[in-house]
Amino acid sequence: MPASTPGPRRNAGSAGSASRTDNATAIENDPRWARVLARDRAADGSFVYAVRTTGVYCLPSSPSRLPHPANVEFFDSASAAEAAGYRPSRRAAPPALAARHAAIVADACRRIEAADAVPALPELARAAGVSAYHFHRLFKAATGLTPRAYAAAHRASKLRTQLGSSESVTEAIYDAGFGSNSRFYETADAVLGMTPSRYRAGGADTDIRFAIGQSALGAILVAQSDRGVCAILLGDDPQVLLQELQDQFPRANLIGGDARFEQLVAQVVGFVEAPSTGLALPLDVRGTAFQQRVWQALQHIPPGSTASYAEIAARIGAPRAVCAVAQACAANHLAVAIPCHRVVRSDGGLSGYRWGVARKRDLLEREAKG
């Protein structure tokens, strides 16, 4: 409960103005307000102040712009403020609070992974000791996924493991936590990228056509399934690229492309040489829900422009998942088509390109020239 509470709520008009005035006077007379005005670091840990108009709470030493006293509410602790529905100010959240939030999310992940059915959001929030709204924000900020999407991703990962060891597809589906065959088969295509029986056989009977060409960036391999282009790989050694494709599709039928398919490779090479020509290809994109959100965001970065990992994290609604964004970029198998080369550090520096920083720089310079 708050250590101080605003005056009684009245109807709009002069009564409402009087209430705001009463609350402002009460806050200004509270000795804690003087410590807020002084931005007293010694007061950190003894109380926090919350701002009704923004929905955030801050430490007494917060460098944030000071609110009007009429909009302020004091709490004895951060947990009390959160229980009342406030969230921490990004500029003022203490390290201990960040650690507590991380522990809340880690515990929720363990609960989701151990449960036979996906726990309801209110149930997870009660276990965490915060409101459902605040828990949902914390979880998504830390993992990049909603609790339900995290549960789906965990079940998909578990299913992939079960398909390799269970005696039947049906057994694997139930062991992975899917309540029924029909519910799973509704999403099997997105979860596995192929039918469960084919996945269980390591992708056997899946035809992947490929061809290797040369570009200004060295060797380039383009592969296509019956859905679309599933790999664009860059490198110095064509044999290494072929091995990477085999590792990606270990039991698929890899078929060397004919003259018609090589036209597709030429189209990709042409895009590398002159990015302004554009690249409109059907893509067979396979990844987790979070990876696909990142990759979709990358495709909205215009040629000649860049965005930081932090900016991409913010665009997908997961501002704290910067490391996860970088990992999704590193997992991209579709060079140039999904332009992870357009993602840079916050200071504009180049780093973390799967196919080498030199190629990343070359691609950006070509795009900048138009």
N, C-alpha and C positions, 0 to 999 in steps of 0.2 A: 504493500500500500504506500502511496506517496506520503512523504513526511509533512507536506503542506498541501492543502487542497484549495481550489478556487472558491470564491463565494457562490451562493446559491444561484442557479440559472433562472433567468426571468425571461419574459416575453421580449420581443424586439422593441426598439424605440428607446425612450429615455431610460427605461428600466435596464435594458441591455447595456447601455452606455455606463450606467451606474455600476453594473456588475463588473465590467471591464476595469473601471476606475478603482473599484474596491480591490480587485485582484492585483492590479498594478501596485497599489499602495501596500498591500500585504507582502508582495515580493520585495519591494524596495526597502521595507522595514525588516526583512529577514536578513540576518547577518551573513547568510550564504551568498546573497546577491552582491554584497561588497567584495567577496572573494572572487566571484565571477568577473566583476568589473576590473579587478586587479589581475585577472588571469593567473591566479595563485596556484602554482604547481604543487605546493604543499597540501592543497585541499583535494588533489586528485586521489581517489580511492575512498574518500569520506562521503561523497555524494555526487550525483550528476544532476544536470538540469535538462529538461525537455522543452521543446518548442511546439506548441499545438499547431501552428500554421504550417510547419514543414514535416511534422511527424518524426523528427529525429531527436536524439538526446546527445549531450556533449559532456566532456569533462570540464571542470571549472577553469582549467588553463587553456581551453580550446581557443585557437586563433581565429575561429569563425566570427563572422560579423555578429555583433551582439543583438539579440532580439528585443522587441518591446517587452517590458516587464509584464504587461497584461497577458501576454501569450506564453508565459513561462510557468513551468511546474517543476518542483523539486522532488527527487527520489533519493532514498538512502543508498541505492545500489543500481548497477546497470541491469541486473536481473529483474529488479522491481520495475524499472522503466520498460523493459521488454515485455514483461507480463501485462503491462498496461497498453501494449500495442505499439510502442515506439521502437525505432530502429537506431543503431549507432551512427553517428556522423562519421563519414569516411575519413575526415581529417583528424578526428579526435579519438577514434576507437583505440583503447590501450592494447598493448601486446597480449596481456593476460586475457582480454576479451576475445581477441582473435584466436587464441589457443582454445578458449572455451567453445567458441563456435566450431572450430575444427573438430573438437572432441564430440560435439553434438552430431555433426554430420557423419563422422566415422562410426559412431554408435548406431545411427539410423541406417547406414549402409549395412552394418552387420545384421541388424534386425531384418532388413529387407532380404538379404541373402539367405538367412536362416529360416525364413517363414515359408510355409507351404503355399500360402496365398498372399498376394500383395497386401501389406497392411494399409489400412485407410489413413489418409492424411491426418485427421484429428487424432488417431491413435498414436502416430509417430510424434506429433506435436506434444501430446500429453506426456509421453515418455521423455521428451526433451525439456519439458517444463516451460515451453514458450507457446505463443499463440500459433494457430495453424497458418495464418498469413505470414507471420515472421519466420516460421520454420521453413515454409515453402521458398521464401526469398533466400534464406541462408543456404539451403540445400542446393538450389539452382546456381547460386553464385559460386559455390565451392566445387561442384561437379560438372556444371554446364548442362545438367539435365534436371528435369522434374523428378520427384520420387518415383512416379509411375514409369517414366521413360527409363530411369535407372534400373528399375525392376525388370522391365522388358529386355534391356540390354544384358542384364545378368542372366536371365533365363535363356537368351539366345546363346550366350557364351557357354552356359552349362549344357545346352542342347548339342552344340558342336562337339563337346567332349563326350557326351553320352552316345551320340551317333557312332562314335568310333569304338565303343566298348559294349553297348547293349546288344542283345540278341535280335532285336527287331526295332524298326522305326517307331512303332507304337509304344514300346517300352521306353525308348529314349525320350519320347514326347512327354509321357507322364512323369518320368524321373526328373525331367528338367523343370517341372512345375506347371506345365500347361494343363488346364482343367479338362480339356477335351480335344479330340483329334480335329474336330471342325474348327475350333477357335485357333488352333495352331496353323492349320492349312490356309486360313484366311490371310496370314501374315508370313507364310513360309518363304515366299519369293523374296520379300524384303529382308528377312532374317538371314537366309542362307545364300541368296543369289542363284539358287537352282532348286530342284526338287529335293526333298529329304533323302530319297533313295540314291540319287546321284551324288549328293554330298557325302553320304555314308560310304560310297564307293570311291571317295577321293576325287570327285569330279569326272569319273569315268563316263565315257560316251558324250562328253561335252566337247564340241568342236570349237577350237580357237584357231583362226587363221592369222598369220603374221607375215611380215616382211621387214627386212632391214635395209635401210638406205644410208646415205651420207648427207650431212648438212653442214652449215658453217659452225655448228656446235659439236661436230664429230659424228659418230655413229648414232643412228636413231632407229628404234624398233617400234613398230606400230602393230598392235594385235586387236582382233575384233571377234566378239562372240556373236551369237544370233540376235543379241539385243543392241549391240553397238560397240564402239571402241572401248576396250577394257584395259588397255595399257599403252602408254607412250613413254618409252624409256630412252634416256640419253646416256652416252658414255664414250669411252675411247676404244673399247674392244667389243666387237659384235658378238663374240662367243660369250663374254660375260653377260651381255644383255639377254642372250638366249637362255642362259642358265637362270637368270633372274625371273624370266617368264616361266620357265619350268618349275621353279620354286613356288611361284604364285599359283600355278595351276598344275599340281604334281601328277595328276592322273587324267588330265584332259587330253584330247587328241589335238596335238599341235600340227597344223597343216600349213605348209609354205604357200604364200599367196601367189595367185596367178597374175597375169598382166593387168586384169581389171582391178585387182586388189592393190597392185602397186601404184595405181593412180591415186588411191587414197593416201598412200605413203607420200607421194609427190605433193598432195594437197597440204599435208602436215608440214613437210619440208618447206613448202612455199610460204606457209604462215610464219615459220621460224625466221626465214630470210626477210620477209616483209610483213610485220605484224598488222599493218593497216588493212591487209586483205581480209582479215577476219577468219574465223574458223567455226563453221556451223556444222557440227558432227553429232550424230546420235551417240550418247555415251552410256556405257554399262558401268555405273558407279556402284561399287560395293564397299560398304563400311558401316561403322556403328552409327546410331542416330546422331550422336554428337559430331562425329567426323563429317557426316553429310551436311549438317548445318554449317560447319566451318567451310566446307568446299563450296557450298552454294553462295556463301558470303564472298568468297574469293572471286567467283565468277561475275560478281557485280563491281569489281574494281576495274575501271576503264583502262585500256592500254595507255601507257605513258604515265600512269599514276601509281602510287604506292599507298599502303596502309600499314600501320604497326600491328604487332601481335595484340597489343592492348586494345587498339581500335577495333580489330576483328572480334575480340572477346566481348567488347561492349555492344557491337552491332548484333550479335546473336543472343544478347541478354544475359551473358555470363561474364561480367567484368573482372571477376577474380580468377577466371580459368585461363590465364595467359599461357601457362606452361602446357595445358591441355591443347590449346590452339596450336602451339608450336609442334606438339606431337602429332596432331592431325595433319599439319602441313608435311611433316616428315613421312607420314604414311601414305601420301598421295602417289598413285601409280600412273597418273595421267598428266605428264609434264605438258606445259603450255595450254592444254585444254582446260585444266583446272590450274589457274595461274598462281601457284604458291610462290613463284619468283617475285611477285609484286608485294610480298609481305616482308617488312624490314623491322629493325629494332626501333625503339622509341626515339633514339637519337639520329635515325636515318641510316645507320650503318647496316652493311650487308652481313648476314650470317645464316647458318642453318639450312642451306639448300641441299637437297638430297643428291643432286647431280653436280655439285661443286659451286663454290662462290664465283669462280671465274665465269661460268656459264650464266649464272644469275645476273652478274654485272653486264655481260654481253647482251642478254635478252632485254634488260631494262634500257640500255643505251640504244638498242635498235628501236624499241617502242617510243623512246623519247624523240627520236628523229622522225617518227611518223612513217 
